[in-house]
Structure formats: C-alpha cells, structure tokens
Amino acid sequence: MKGIGRRALIGFVVGLAVGLIIGLPVLGWWLFPVKWTDTDPFDLKREHKETYIAMVADSYAISGDLDLA
C-alpha cells in the first residue's frame, strides 16, 4: 500500500508539471491569447503613450473641443 501511494503522488506531480509546461503555452498563448481592448493610456508602452498624447494634442488644436480631444 505504501508503494502505490508514493507512485500515485509522483505520477500526480509529474502530470501536473507536464500539464503546466504544455498547457500554458498552448492554451494561454496560442488558443486563447489575451486581447486588450478599451485600455487606459496608463497601460500603454512609452512610445504609444507619446503617440496618444500627440493625437490628443492634434485633435484639440484642430477642433478646440477638450471633450472631443
């Protein structure tokens, strides 16, 4: 009985490790990747933040409407 419990525990740990190694990339990055939509400017990369600021400034300069910008 002692050997069966140990073998089961080892099998469980190995199965869990293999499942994580294979499952995370396949499910998390290939089949169901995260798609960001309607994010805040805070979450953008630095170069995209700069582009966003330039677009807001251009919109305000053209329209003069702060709410629209």
Secondary structure, DSSP 8 states (H G I E B T S, - for coil): -HHHHHHHHHHHHHHHHHHHHHHIIIIIIIIS-----S--GGGS-HHHHHHHHHHHHHHHHHH--TTT-
